[in-house]
Amino acid sequence: WPLHKMEDLLHLLVDLDKLVKKAGFIESTL
């Protein structure tokens, strides 16, 4: 795999993680 592809994938995972945490936070405040 090209290195920049790995970096893109890593950024995607980080974004997903942030979204999940945000969703969990919103759920817990409801």
C-alpha positions in Angstrom: 0.0 0.0 0.0 1.2 3.5 -0.7 2.0 5.4 2.4 -0.4 8.3 1.7 -3.2 5.8 1.4 -2.4 4.6 4.9 -2.4 8.2 6.2 -5.8 8.9 4.6 -7.2 5.7 6.2 -5.8 6.8 9.6 -7.4 10.3 9.3 -10.7 8.6 8.4 -10.5 6.4 11.5 -9.7 9.4 13.7 -12.7 11.3 12.2 -15.0 8.3 12.8 -13.7 8.0 16.4 -14.6 11.7 16.9 -18.0 11.3 15.4 -18.7 8.2 17.6 -17.6 10.1 20.7 -19.7 13.1 19.8 -22.8 10.9 19.2 -22.2 9.2 22.5 -21.9 12.5 24.3 -25.1 13.8 22.7 -26.9 10.5 23.7 -25.7 10.8 27.3 -27.0 14.5 27.5 -30.4 13.6 26.2 
